[in-house]
Amino acid sequence: MSPVVVLVGPPGAGKTTVALELAERWGVDFRDTDQDIEKAKGVTIQELFVDHGEPHFRELEEKAVAAALSEHDGVLAVGGGAVMSERTRALLADHRVLFLDVGLAAGVQRAGVNGNRPLLLGNIRGRMKILMDQRRPLYEEVATYTILTDALDASAVADRAAQLI
Ligand code: S3P
């Protein structure tokens, strides 16, 4: 089994919203690895970070992504940091991957709405800039397609994605 498409990109790029929209249009299932982890552990991502630290979360994330890639045949969204794992990037090389790109200003604005992002607590703009600069080459490495989402709402991004894929 293989997902129709896997959505990657920084927090605030709209991965979950666009994945839901695409799944609905195509009549396929939607899956999100952050939600898989929260369900399996019975706690929020925020709680996992606070109680067990980021390295533990990354281990869980690597396993959750590997499981979803082999089990899911719909649209899959993975957490913004999933591409930091070399193993995950190697797995993604065998899949159709859509990189939802977002500039700093739009990313900060959108990500600020969701409080479940422990890595962005505090100086959200500064943290987001570091995170985007570090990860951009990794998103680009795994991307089959890229859409810059800054000026687009979720429906317009889904329109473009549906043309590409
Ligand atoms: C993270 C992004 C989050 C979530 C966790 C870590 C990251 O997912 O996995 O807070 O490292 O960028 P979203 O990209 O869906 O916000």
Backbone and ligand atoms as CSV (ligand in chain L), in Angstrom:
chain,resi,resn,atom,element,x,y,z
A,1,MET,N,N,0.836,-1.200,0.000
A,1,MET,CA,C,0.000,0.000,0.000
A,1,MET,C,C,0.870,1.249,0.000
A,2,SER,N,N,0.364,2.305,-0.625
A,2,SER,CA,C,1.135,3.543,-0.646
A,2,SER,C,C,0.169,4.720,-0.664
A,3,PRO,N,N,0.453,5.771,0.100
A,3,PRO,CA,C,-0.457,6.925,0.078
A,3,PRO,C,C,-0.556,7.530,-1.321
A,4,VAL,N,N,-1.707,8.100,-1.646
A,4,VAL,CA,C,-1.861,8.818,-2.914
A,4,VAL,C,C,-0.825,9.932,-2.964
A,5,VAL,N,N,-0.716,10.629,-1.840
A,5,VAL,CA,C,0.286,11.687,-1.736
A,5,VAL,C,C,0.602,11.924,-0.259
A,6,VAL,N,N,1.843,12.331,0.012
A,6,VAL,CA,C,2.270,12.649,1.385
A,6,VAL,C,C,2.572,14.141,1.436
A,7,LEU,N,N,1.959,14.850,2.394
A,7,LEU,CA,C,2.185,16.283,2.510
A,7,LEU,C,C,3.240,16.592,3.560
A,8,VAL,N,N,4.263,17.335,3.149
A,8,VAL,CA,C,5.307,17.780,4.079
A,8,VAL,C,C,5.384,19.304,4.004
A,9,GLY,N,N,6.044,19.902,5.016
A,9,GLY,CA,C,6.226,21.352,5.013
A,9,GLY,C,C,6.248,21.858,6.431
A,10,PRO,N,N,6.661,23.113,6.608
A,10,PRO,CA,C,6.783,23.650,7.959
A,10,PRO,C,C,5.422,23.852,8.626
A,11,PRO,N,N,5.416,24.003,9.955
A,11,PRO,CA,C,4.171,24.338,10.638
A,11,PRO,C,C,3.595,25.603,10.010
A,12,GLY,N,N,2.293,25.632,9.814
A,12,GLY,CA,C,1.670,26.822,9.245
A,12,GLY,C,C,1.548,26.759,7.733
A,13,ALA,N,N,2.061,25.700,7.121
A,13,ALA,CA,C,1.949,25.589,5.660
A,13,ALA,C,C,0.543,25.136,5.265
A,14,GLY,N,N,-0.184,24.555,6.205
A,14,GLY,CA,C,-1.560,24.121,5.911
A,14,GLY,C,C,-1.670,22.648,5.560
A,15,LYS,N,N,-0.708,21.841,5.992
A,15,LYS,CA,C,-0.687,20.418,5.600
A,15,LYS,C,C,-1.981,19.685,5.957
A,16,THR,N,N,-2.395,19.824,7.221
A,16,THR,CA,C,-3.566,19.067,7.667
A,16,THR,C,C,-4.833,19.536,6.947
A,17,THR,N,N,-5.006,20.835,6.840
A,17,THR,CA,C,-6.204,21.377,6.190
A,17,THR,C,C,-6.272,20.971,4.722
A,18,VAL,N,N,-5.147,21.086,4.027
A,18,VAL,CA,C,-5.127,20.747,2.601
A,18,VAL,C,C,-5.285,19.228,2.418
A,19,ALA,N,N,-4.665,18.454,3.304
A,19,ALA,CA,C,-4.786,16.986,3.200
A,19,ALA,C,C,-6.251,16.574,3.361
A,20,LEU,N,N,-6.936,17.196,4.317
A,20,LEU,CA,C,-8.363,16.889,4.519
A,20,LEU,C,C,-9.175,17.241,3.283
A,21,GLU,N,N,-8.892,18.389,2.722
A,21,GLU,CA,C,-9.613,18.869,1.541
A,21,GLU,C,C,-9.381,17.923,0.347
A,22,LEU,N,N,-8.129,17.510,0.148
A,22,LEU,CA,C,-7.820,16.618,-0.974
A,22,LEU,C,C,-8.475,15.249,-0.780
A,23,ALA,N,N,-8.428,14.755,0.459
A,23,ALA,CA,C,-9.020,13.441,0.738
A,23,ALA,C,C,-10.520,13.475,0.446
A,24,GLU,N,N,-11.155,14.576,0.828
A,24,GLU,CA,C,-12.599,14.694,0.592
A,24,GLU,C,C,-12.898,14.736,-0.917
A,25,ARG,N,N,-12.127,15.534,-1.642
A,25,ARG,CA,C,-12.341,15.639,-3.100
A,25,ARG,C,C,-12.165,14.303,-3.807
A,26,TRP,N,N,-11.150,13.559,-3.372
A,26,TRP,CA,C,-10.831,12.304,-4.062
A,26,TRP,C,C,-11.567,11.111,-3.475
A,27,GLY,N,N,-12.310,11.342,-2.374
A,27,GLY,CA,C,-13.055,10.244,-1.752
A,27,GLY,C,C,-12.142,9.171,-1.164
A,28,VAL,N,N,-11.024,9.619,-0.588
A,28,VAL,CA,C,-10.102,8.670,0.050
A,28,VAL,C,C,-9.927,9.073,1.514
A,29,ASP,N,N,-9.277,8.211,2.298
A,29,ASP,CA,C,-9.079,8.503,3.717
A,29,ASP,C,C,-7.961,9.518,3.925
A,30,PHE,N,N,-8.087,10.188,5.042
A,30,PHE,CA,C,-7.074,11.154,5.466
A,30,PHE,C,C,-6.364,10.585,6.691
A,31,ARG,N,N,-5.073,10.781,6.765
A,31,ARG,CA,C,-4.346,10.357,7.973
A,31,ARG,C,C,-3.262,11.394,8.282
A,32,ASP,N,N,-3.020,11.591,9.565
A,32,ASP,CA,C,-2.050,12.593,10.004
A,32,ASP,C,C,-1.202,11.943,11.109
A,33,THR,N,N,0.102,11.928,10.947
A,33,THR,CA,C,0.931,11.163,11.896
A,33,THR,C,C,0.943,11.784,13.296
A,34,ASP,N,N,0.776,13.111,13.398
A,34,ASP,CA,C,0.674,13.713,14.744
A,34,ASP,C,C,-0.553,13.147,15.461
A,35,GLN,N,N,-1.650,13.049,14.731
A,35,GLN,CA,C,-2.877,12.503,15.341
A,35,GLN,C,C,-2.696,11.030,15.696
A,36,ASP,N,N,-1.981,10.282,14.853
A,36,ASP,CA,C,-1.720,8.863,15.154
A,36,ASP,C,C,-0.967,8.738,16.484
A,37,ILE,N,N,0.043,9.603,16.651
A,37,ILE,CA,C,0.867,9.545,17.868
A,37,ILE,C,C,0.018,9.924,19.092
A,38,GLU,N,N,-0.762,10.979,18.945
A,38,GLU,CA,C,-1.596,11.414,20.083
A,38,GLU,C,C,-2.595,10.326,20.478
A,39,LYS,N,N,-3.172,9.679,19.474
A,39,LYS,CA,C,-4.152,8.613,19.761
A,39,LYS,C,C,-3.472,7.431,20.442
A,40,ALA,N,N,-2.318,7.029,19.888
A,40,ALA,CA,C,-1.623,5.850,20.428
A,40,ALA,C,C,-1.160,6.084,21.866
A,41,LYS,N,N,-0.726,7.294,22.156
A,41,LYS,CA,C,-0.160,7.589,23.484
A,41,LYS,C,C,-1.209,8.157,24.449
A,42,GLY,N,N,-2.331,8.624,23.911
A,42,GLY,CA,C,-3.378,9.184,24.772
A,42,GLY,C,C,-2.998,10.524,25.398
A,43,VAL,N,N,-2.034,11.214,24.786
A,43,VAL,CA,C,-1.634,12.546,25.272
A,43,VAL,C,C,-1.419,13.458,24.059
A,44,THR,N,N,-1.312,14.760,24.316
A,44,THR,CA,C,-1.065,15.684,23.211
A,44,THR,C,C,0.433,15.719,22.879
A,45,ILE,N,N,0.741,16.220,21.684
A,45,ILE,CA,C,2.145,16.390,21.264
A,45,ILE,C,C,2.867,17.281,22.280
A,46,GLN,N,N,2.165,18.320,22.683
A,46,GLN,CA,C,2.707,19.270,23.663
A,46,GLN,C,C,3.127,18.539,24.946
A,47,GLU,N,N,2.259,17.670,25.444
A,47,GLU,CA,C,2.557,16.918,26.667
A,47,GLU,C,C,3.746,15.969,26.459
A,48,LEU,N,N,3.798,15.353,25.278
A,48,LEU,CA,C,4.919,14.445,24.985
A,48,LEU,C,C,6.254,15.188,25.033
A,49,PHE,N,N,6.274,16.376,24.438
A,49,PHE,CA,C,7.500,17.184,24.432
A,49,PHE,C,C,7.893,17.551,25.859
A,50,VAL,N,N,6.911,18.002,26.642
A,50,VAL,CA,C,7.215,18.467,28.000
A,50,VAL,C,C,7.636,17.297,28.888
A,51,ASP,N,N,6.922,16.192,28.810
A,51,ASP,CA,C,7.177,15.076,29.736
A,51,ASP,C,C,8.357,14.205,29.321
A,52,HIS,N,N,8.587,14.041,28.036
A,52,HIS,CA,C,9.617,13.081,27.592
A,52,HIS,C,C,10.688,13.686,26.696
A,53,GLY,N,N,10.497,14.922,26.237
A,53,GLY,CA,C,11.518,15.594,25.426
A,53,GLY,C,C,11.375,15.318,23.936
A,54,GLU,N,N,12.033,16.179,23.163
A,54,GLU,CA,C,11.921,16.078,21.703
A,54,GLU,C,C,12.499,14.772,21.137
A,55,PRO,N,N,13.658,14.280,21.611
A,55,PRO,CA,C,14.200,13.057,21.014
A,55,PRO,C,C,13.219,11.883,21.089
A,56,HIS,N,N,12.518,11.784,22.208
A,56,HIS,CA,C,11.533,10.704,22.348
A,56,HIS,C,C,10.406,10.881,21.329
A,57,PHE,N,N,9.937,12.134,21.189
A,57,PHE,CA,C,8.891,12.396,20.195
A,57,PHE,C,C,9.377,12.019,18.802
A,58,ARG,N,N,10.632,12.344,18.479
A,58,ARG,CA,C,11.146,12.056,17.126
A,58,ARG,C,C,11.203,10.539,16.858
A,59,GLU,N,N,11.514,9.770,17.897
A,59,GLU,CA,C,11.504,8.302,17.720
A,59,GLU,C,C,10.099,7.812,17.399
A,60,LEU,N,N,9.139,8.331,18.180
A,60,LEU,CA,C,7.748,7.933,17.934
A,60,LEU,C,C,7.311,8.363,16.537
A,61,GLU,N,N,7.743,9.558,16.150
A,61,GLU,CA,C,7.349,10.104,14.854
A,61,GLU,C,C,7.910,9.258,13.709
A,62,GLU,N,N,9.181,8.864,13.842
A,62,GLU,CA,C,9.803,8.056,12.787
A,62,GLU,C,C,9.016,6.749,12.587
A,63,LYS,N,N,8.629,6.129,13.703
A,63,LYS,CA,C,7.861,4.879,13.611
A,63,LYS,C,C,6.466,5.129,13.048
A,64,ALA,N,N,5.843,6.226,13.492
A,64,ALA,CA,C,4.476,6.536,13.030
A,64,ALA,C,C,4.469,6.794,11.522
A,65,VAL,N,N,5.491,7.492,11.027
A,65,VAL,CA,C,5.538,7.790,9.586
A,65,VAL,C,C,5.774,6.497,8.796
A,66,ALA,N,N,6.700,5.671,9.274
A,66,ALA,CA,C,6.979,4.404,8.567
A,66,ALA,C,C,5.718,3.546,8.505
A,67,ALA,N,N,4.975,3.473,9.628
A,67,ALA,CA,C,3.752,2.666,9.658
A,67,ALA,C,C,2.722,3.233,8.682
A,68,ALA,N,N,2.522,4.539,8.722
A,68,ALA,CA,C,1.505,5.159,7.862
A,68,ALA,C,C,1.869,4.990,6.381
A,69,LEU,N,N,3.152,5.094,6.059
A,69,LEU,CA,C,3.551,4.952,4.648
A,69,LEU,C,C,3.260,3.542,4.130
A,70,SER,N,N,3.359,2.557,4.999
A,70,SER,CA,C,3.123,1.194,4.508
A,70,SER,C,C,1.662,0.766,4.631
A,71,GLU,N,N,0.883,1.442,5.502
A,71,GLU,CA,C,-0.502,0.992,5.743
A,71,GLU,C,C,-1.571,1.819,5.033
A,72,HIS,N,N,-1.236,3.074,4.704
A,72,HIS,CA,C,-2.280,4.009,4.287
A,72,HIS,C,C,-2.290,4.192,2.775
A,73,ASP,N,N,-3.501,4.214,2.202
A,73,ASP,CA,C,-3.535,4.438,0.757
A,73,ASP,C,C,-4.315,5.699,0.383
A,74,GLY,N,N,-4.540,6.578,1.371
A,74,GLY,CA,C,-5.213,7.842,1.088
A,74,GLY,C,C,-4.229,8.997,1.094
A,75,VAL,N,N,-4.673,10.139,1.637
A,75,VAL,CA,C,-3.797,11.307,1.731
A,75,VAL,C,C,-3.174,11.329,3.126
A,76,LEU,N,N,-1.864,11.539,3.168
A,76,LEU,CA,C,-1.146,11.502,4.448
A,76,LEU,C,C,-0.442,12.831,4.703
A,77,ALA,N,N,-0.672,13.387,5.901
A,77,ALA,CA,C,0.087,14.571,6.337
A,77,ALA,C,C,1.034,14.132,7.441
A,78,VAL,N,N,2.287,14.583,7.375
A,78,VAL,CA,C,3.239,14.248,8.443
A,78,VAL,C,C,3.664,15.536,9.148
A,79,GLY,N,N,4.114,15.417,10.402
A,79,GLY,CA,C,4.525,16.596,11.169
A,79,GLY,C,C,5.657,17.344,10.472
A,80,GLY,N,N,5.737,18.647,10.744
A,80,GLY,CA,C,6.708,19.501,10.063
A,80,GLY,C,C,8.157,19.083,10.238
A,81,GLY,N,N,8.461,18.372,11.340
A,81,GLY,CA,C,9.850,17.996,11.595
A,81,GLY,C,C,10.194,16.587,11.142
A,82,ALA,N,N,9.232,15.889,10.568
A,82,ALA,CA,C,9.454,14.474,10.205
A,82,ALA,C,C,10.633,14.307,9.240
A,83,VAL,N,N,10.835,15.291,8.376
A,83,VAL,CA,C,11.909,15.171,7.364
A,83,VAL,C,C,13.303,15.275,7.968
A,84,MET,N,N,13.399,15.602,9.256
A,84,MET,CA,C,14.731,15.668,9.875
A,84,MET,C,C,15.332,14.277,10.048
A,85,SER,N,N,14.496,13.253,10.002
A,85,SER,CA,C,15.001,11.879,10.108
A,85,SER,C,C,15.497,11.397,8.747
A,86,GLU,N,N,16.754,10.941,8.737
A,86,GLU,CA,C,17.337,10.447,7.485
A,86,GLU,C,C,16.575,9.206,7.004
A,87,ARG,N,N,16.177,8.391,7.983
A,87,ARG,CA,C,15.445,7.175,7.628
A,87,ARG,C,C,14.104,7.527,6.974
A,88,THR,N,N,13.442,8.521,7.528
A,88,THR,CA,C,12.160,8.949,6.959
A,88,THR,C,C,12.360,9.501,5.546
A,89,ARG,N,N,13.415,10.286,5.365
A,89,ARG,CA,C,13.656,10.831,4.027
A,89,ARG,C,C,13.915,9.706,3.023
A,90,ALA,N,N,14.628,8.681,3.469
A,90,ALA,CA,C,14.895,7.546,2.570
A,90,ALA,C,C,13.579,6.854,2.198
A,91,LEU,N,N,12.681,6.708,3.172
A,91,LEU,CA,C,11.380,6.076,2.871
A,91,LEU,C,C,10.564,6.953,1.924
A,92,LEU,N,N,10.609,8.251,2.149
A,92,LEU,CA,C,9.805,9.165,1.325
A,92,LEU,C,C,10.257,9.173,-0.135
A,93,ALA,N,N,11.492,8.768,-0.370
A,93,ALA,CA,C,12.006,8.744,-1.749
A,93,ALA,C,C,11.178,7.824,-2.647
A,94,ASP,N,N,10.478,6.861,-2.033
A,94,ASP,CA,C,9.656,5.926,-2.828
A,94,ASP,C,C,8.202,6.380,-2.954
A,95,HIS,N,N,7.892,7.609,-2.522
A,95,HIS,CA,C,6.489,8.055,-2.529
A,95,HIS,C,C,6.343,9.397,-3.232
A,96,ARG,N,N,5.070,9.674,-3.581
A,96,ARG,CA,C,4.757,10.974,-4.161
A,96,ARG,C,C,4.593,11.974,-3.019
A,97,VAL,N,N,5.457,12.977,-2.995
A,97,VAL,CA,C,5.496,13.902,-1.853
A,97,VAL,C,C,5.215,15.327,-2.333
A,98,LEU,N,N,4.266,15.965,-1.656
A,98,LEU,CA,C,3.942,17.357,-1.968
A,98,LEU,C,C,4.472,18.250,-0.850
A,99,PHE,N,N,5.402,19.131,-1.209
A,99,PHE,CA,C,5.961,20.096,-0.252
A,99,PHE,C,C,5.096,21.344,-0.285
A,100,LEU,N,N,4.406,21.608,0.835
A,100,LEU,CA,C,3.649,22.857,0.948
A,100,LEU,C,C,4.593,23.890,1.544
A,101,ASP,N,N,5.044,24.774,0.699
A,101,ASP,CA,C,6.002,25.795,1.100
A,101,ASP,C,C,5.228,27.003,1.623
A,102,VAL,N,N,5.859,27.730,2.549
A,102,VAL,CA,C,5.239,28.957,3.056
A,102,VAL,C,C,6.352,29.906,3.475
A,103,GLY,N,N,6.176,31.185,3.185
A,103,GLY,CA,C,7.165,32.183,3.600
A,103,GLY,C,C,7.029,32.456,5.099
A,104,LEU,N,N,8.020,33.159,5.642
A,104,LEU,CA,C,8.064,33.366,7.088
A,104,LEU,C,C,6.809,34.094,7.603
A,105,ALA,N,N,6.440,35.191,6.931
A,105,ALA,CA,C,5.329,36.003,7.445
A,105,ALA,C,C,4.024,35.200,7.492
A,106,ALA,N,N,3.707,34.541,6.388
A,106,ALA,CA,C,2.454,33.772,6.351
A,106,ALA,C,C,2.520,32.577,7.300
A,107,GLY,N,N,3.682,31.939,7.379
A,107,GLY,CA,C,3.837,30.777,8.266
A,107,GLY,C,C,3.639,31.160,9.720
A,108,VAL,N,N,4.235,32.293,10.126
A,108,VAL,CA,C,4.104,32.755,11.513
A,108,VAL,C,C,2.643,33.062,11.819
A,109,GLN,N,N,2.003,33.737,10.883
A,109,GLN,CA,C,0.604,34.118,11.092
A,109,GLN,C,C,-0.276,32.870,11.268
A,110,ARG,N,N,-0.076,31.887,10.400
A,110,ARG,CA,C,-0.938,30.693,10.456
A,110,ARG,C,C,-0.583,29.797,11.646
A,111,ALA,N,N,0.701,29.590,11.883
A,111,ALA,CA,C,1.110,28.673,12.951
A,111,ALA,C,C,0.715,29.212,14.317
A,112,GLY,N,N,0.679,30.548,14.443
A,112,GLY,CA,C,0.335,31.148,15.725
A,112,GLY,C,C,-1.071,30.811,16.182
A,113,VAL,N,N,-1.923,30.414,15.241
A,113,VAL,CA,C,-3.316,30.110,15.555
A,113,VAL,C,C,-3.429,28.769,16.292
A,114,ASN,N,N,-2.464,27.880,16.059
A,114,ASN,CA,C,-2.508,26.547,16.656
A,114,ASN,C,C,-1.535,26.470,17.834
A,115,GLY,N,N,-2.059,26.277,19.042
A,115,GLY,CA,C,-1.215,26.300,20.227
A,115,GLY,C,C,-0.479,25.003,20.491
A,116,ASN,N,N,-0.651,24.000,19.625
A,116,ASN,CA,C,-0.058,22.686,19.909
A,116,ASN,C,C,1.299,22.521,19.240
A,117,ARG,N,N,2.117,23.584,19.278
A,117,ARG,CA,C,3.425,23.520,18.606
A,117,ARG,C,C,4.522,23.947,19.568
A,118,PRO,N,N,4.960,23.047,20.416
A,118,PRO,CA,C,5.908,23.397,21.472
A,118,PRO,C,C,7.203,24.017,20.969
A,119,LEU,N,N,7.632,23.643,19.765
A,119,LEU,CA,C,8.905,24.186,19.264
A,119,LEU,C,C,8.820,25.671,18.945
A,120,LEU,N,N,7.598,26.182,18.835
A,120,LEU,CA,C,7.457,27.590,18.448
A,120,LEU,C,C,7.102,28.489,19.626
A,121,LEU,N,N,7.039,27.917,20.833
A,121,LEU,CA,C,6.665,28.730,21.998
A,121,LEU,C,C,7.733,29.801,22.234
A,122,GLY,N,N,7.292,30.970,22.699
A,122,GLY,CA,C,8.244,32.052,22.948
A,122,GLY,C,C,8.317,32.951,21.731
A,123,ASN,N,N,9.528,33.121,21.193
A,123,ASN,CA,C,9.722,33.996,20.040
A,123,ASN,C,C,9.353,33.250,18.762
A,124,ILE,N,N,8.088,33.278,18.426
A,124,ILE,CA,C,7.596,32.445,17.321
A,124,ILE,C,C,8.276,32.791,15.995
A,125,ARG,N,N,8.475,34.078,15.726
A,125,ARG,CA,C,9.067,34.474,14.442
A,125,ARG,C,C,10.527,34.001,14.333
A,126,GLY,N,N,11.296,34.223,15.402
A,126,GLY,CA,C,12.701,33.816,15.415
A,126,GLY,C,C,12.836,32.307,15.298
A,127,ARG,N,N,12.003,31.604,16.063
A,127,ARG,CA,C,12.083,30.139,16.055
A,127,ARG,C,C,11.673,29.569,14.702
A,128,MET,N,N,10.652,30.169,14.152
A,128,MET,CA,C,10.164,29.693,12.842
A,128,MET,C,C,11.220,29.934,11.769
A,129,LYS,N,N,11.929,31.061,11.845
A,129,LYS,CA,C,12.938,31.358,10.824
A,129,LYS,C,C,14.061,30.308,10.888
A,130,ILE,N,N,14.530,30.005,12.087
A,130,ILE,CA,C,15.609,29.016,12.245
A,130,ILE,C,C,15.156,27.669,11.686
A,131,LEU,N,N,13.961,27.303,12.104
A,131,LEU,CA,C,13.408,26.003,11.704
A,131,LEU,C,C,13.252,25.906,10.160
A,132,MET,N,N,12.752,26.977,9.567
A,132,MET,CA,C,12.564,26.958,8.108
A,132,MET,C,C,13.907,26.918,7.385
A,133,ASP,N,N,14.868,27.703,7.865
A,133,ASP,CA,C,16.182,27.731,7.209
A,133,ASP,C,C,16.854,26.355,7.285
A,134,GLN,N,N,16.739,25.710,8.454
A,134,GLN,CA,C,17.367,24.388,8.620
A,134,GLN,C,C,16.704,23.334,7.742
A,135,ARG,N,N,15.396,23.438,7.623
A,135,ARG,CA,C,14.666,22.332,6.989
A,135,ARG,C,C,14.408,22.489,5.496
A,136,ARG,N,N,14.510,23.704,5.001
A,136,ARG,CA,C,14.184,23.904,3.576
A,136,ARG,C,C,14.876,22.892,2.663
A,137,PRO,N,N,16.214,22.683,2.826
A,137,PRO,CA,C,16.871,21.716,1.931
A,137,PRO,C,C,16.302,20.302,2.073
A,138,LEU,N,N,15.803,19.982,3.272
A,138,LEU,CA,C,15.273,18.633,3.499
A,138,LEU,C,C,13.911,18.473,2.824
A,139,TYR,N,N,13.084,19.510,2.919
A,139,TYR,CA,C,11.791,19.462,2.212
A,139,TYR,C,C,12.039,19.348,0.708
A,140,GLU,N,N,13.011,20.150,0.248
A,140,GLU,CA,C,13.294,20.140,-1.202
A,140,GLU,C,C,13.816,18.774,-1.647
A,141,GLU,N,N,14.598,18.151,-0.780
A,141,GLU,CA,C,15.170,16.830,-1.119
A,141,GLU,C,C,14.076,15.780,-1.350
A,142,VAL,N,N,13.026,15.815,-0.521
A,142,VAL,CA,C,12.009,14.753,-0.626
A,142,VAL,C,C,10.858,15.115,-1.575
A,143,ALA,N,N,10.789,16.398,-1.987
A,143,ALA,CA,C,9.607,16.854,-2.728
A,143,ALA,C,C,9.537,16.317,-4.152
A,144,THR,N,N,8.373,15.787,-4.511
A,144,THR,CA,C,8.085,15.485,-5.909
A,144,THR,C,C,7.461,16.731,-6.546
A,145,TYR,N,N,6.607,17.411,-5.762
A,145,TYR,CA,C,5.927,18.635,-6.198
A,145,TYR,C,C,6.057,19.672,-5.090
A,146,THR,N,N,6.024,20.953,-5.482
A,146,THR,CA,C,6.067,22.039,-4.490
A,146,THR,C,C,5.002,23.072,-4.833
A,147,ILE,N,N,4.296,23.528,-3.811
A,147,ILE,CA,C,3.345,24.631,-4.008
A,147,ILE,C,C,3.645,25.705,-2.966
A,148,LEU,N,N,3.836,26.933,-3.410
A,148,LEU,CA,C,4.009,28.049,-2.482
A,148,LEU,C,C,2.616,28.532,-2.078
A,149,THR,N,N,2.323,28.426,-0.791
A,149,THR,CA,C,0.937,28.603,-0.340
A,149,THR,C,C,0.615,30.005,0.172
A,150,ASP,N,N,1.612,30.896,0.205
A,150,ASP,CA,C,1.425,32.195,0.882
A,150,ASP,C,C,0.134,32.920,0.526
A,151,ALA,N,N,-0.130,33.018,-0.774
A,151,ALA,CA,C,-1.263,33.835,-1.194
A,151,ALA,C,C,-2.502,32.988,-1.488
A,152,LEU,N,N,-2.483,31.736,-1.068
A,152,LEU,CA,C,-3.578,30.825,-1.435
A,152,LEU,C,C,-4.312,30.315,-0.202
A,153,ASP,N,N,-5.631,30.166,-0.305
A,153,ASP,CA,C,-6.321,29.481,0.789
A,153,ASP,C,C,-6.282,27.975,0.509
A,154,ALA,N,N,-6.781,27.192,1.481
A,154,ALA,CA,C,-6.644,25.732,1.382
A,154,ALA,C,C,-7.295,25.192,0.115
A,155,SER,N,N,-8.416,25.784,-0.258
A,155,SER,CA,C,-9.128,25.284,-1.430
A,155,SER,C,C,-8.321,25.539,-2.719
A,156,ALA,N,N,-7.680,26.721,-2.789
A,156,ALA,CA,C,-6.858,27.034,-3.966
A,156,ALA,C,C,-5.610,26.146,-4.009
A,157,VAL,N,N,-5.047,25.840,-2.843
A,157,VAL,CA,C,-3.894,24.936,-2.809
A,157,VAL,C,C,-4.324,23.552,-3.289
A,158,ALA,N,N,-5.493,23.115,-2.824
A,158,ALA,CA,C,-5.990,21.797,-3.241
A,158,ALA,C,C,-6.246,21.770,-4.745
A,159,ASP,N,N,-6.776,22.878,-5.307
A,159,ASP,CA,C,-6.979,22.948,-6.766
A,159,ASP,C,C,-5.660,22.710,-7.479
A,160,ARG,N,N,-4.628,23.423,-7.017
A,160,ARG,CA,C,-3.323,23.305,-7.682
A,160,ARG,C,C,-2.746,21.905,-7.505
A,161,ALA,N,N,-2.906,21.373,-6.309
A,161,ALA,CA,C,-2.382,20.022,-6.044
A,161,ALA,C,C,-3.071,19.002,-6.955
A,162,ALA,N,N,-4.389,19.166,-7.109
A,162,ALA,CA,C,-5.142,18.214,-7.933
A,162,ALA,C,C,-4.696,18.289,-9.401
A,163,GLN,N,N,-4.229,19.462,-9.831
A,163,GLN,CA,C,-3.705,19.577,-11.219
A,163,GLN,C,C,-2.355,18.880,-11.344
A,164,LEU,N,N,-1.552,18.993,-10.287
A,164,LEU,CA,C,-0.187,18.446,-10.347
A,164,LEU,C,C,-0.132,16.926,-10.235
A,165,ILE,N,N,-1.010,16.392,-9.364
A,165,ILE,CA,C,-0.845,14.979,-8.970
A,165,ILE,C,C,-1.650,14.051,-9.882
L,1,S3P,C1,C,6.699,19.952,14.647
L,1,S3P,C2,C,5.537,20.198,13.969
L,1,S3P,C3,C,4.221,19.769,14.481
L,1,S3P,C4,C,4.362,18.595,15.440
L,1,S3P,C5,C,5.366,18.903,16.505
L,1,S3P,C6,C,6.755,19.198,15.929
L,1,S3P,C7,C,7.969,20.433,14.061
L,1,S3P,O1,O,3.388,19.394,13.386
L,1,S3P,O2,O,4.732,17.431,14.775
L,1,S3P,O3,O,4.901,20.009,17.267
L,1,S3P,O4,O,9.041,20.005,14.484
L,1,S3P,O5,O,7.902,21.265,13.120
L,1,S3P,P1,P,2.790,20.467,12.329
L,1,S3P,O6,O,3.831,20.664,11.278
L,1,S3P,O7,O,1.577,19.814,11.802
L,1,S3P,O8,O,2.516,21.710,13.092
